[in-house]
Amino acid sequence: MEYSDGPAAPPGTTFRYVDMVEIASWFDVGHRAVANWRSRYAGSHPFPEPDVVIGRTPGWAPGRKAEIEQWAAARPGQGAGGGRPRKVDSD
């Protein structure tokens, strides 16, 4: 991905973006899960690109929540057969 410097906000305006911590709260997971999604599915089902990067922290416009939810709904491994098998108690 190529980055370029963005424009300054107009005087009296502060732009708000959501980070991986806030996105994680939408799905009731930890922020590391979102970071893992971004790297794990980069080739086959890429996570939506961020709108801004501050330092090394990516940010998405809050209005993209529906897009990110659609991405998550189509994420590989969801549903039957996805994830690690549950441990069975042997009482």
N, C-alpha and C positions, 0 to 999 in steps of 0.2 A: 504494500500500500504506500502511496506517496502522500506526504503531508506538505501543506503549505500554510504560511502564516495567515490567520483570519483577520478580518477587519476589527477595529476597536468598536465597542458598543457606543451608541450615541450618548452624549452627556445625560446623566440622570437615569440611564437604563442599565440594568444588570440582567444578563441572559442566565436562565436556569437550565441546567442539564441534570440528568439522573446518572448515577454511577452504578457499578456492579452491585454494590451493597443494596441500593434501592431496588434494582431489578430483582435481586435475590429475594427481597421481601415480597414481591408480587407473587412469587412461586413457593414461598415458605421454605426456602433452602438457604444455605450459607453462600456468602459471596464467592468462596472458592469454587463452588459448583458452577457458577456463571463463568468464571475464568476457565474452568475445565471445559465447559461447553464450547467456548470460543476457540480453544486449541484442538479439542478432540474432533470436532466436526468441521474444521477449517476447509478440508478438501471436498468432503461429500455433501455437507449441509451447512454452509457457512453462516455464522451468526451475523445479523445485520451490522454493517460497518458503523462505527461511532461517528457522530457529527462533529466532535471536538476532542482534542487530546490536550490535557493540561499537565505538563511534565510528562509523566508516563501513564497518567490516569485517563482512560477513555470515558467519554460522556455521550449520552443520547438525548435528543430532544424528548421531553415528556410526552409530546403528542404522538410519538412512535410506539407507545405501549401496545396498541392493537397489533402492530406489525411484529413486535417481539413475541407477543402471545401466540400469534399464528405460527411463528418460527418454532416455538416450543411445542405446540400441538403436533407439529409434523416431525419433531425430532426423532431420529432413529432410536429404537430400543424402547419406545413407549408401548404400553399394552402387553398382550400375552407374549411371554418368552423374553421380555426385556429385563435386564439387570441380573444380579447375582441370585442364585437360588436361596430360598429361605432355609435357615437352620431348623431342623426338625428335632423336637425334644424326644428323648428316648427314655421315658419314665417307666 
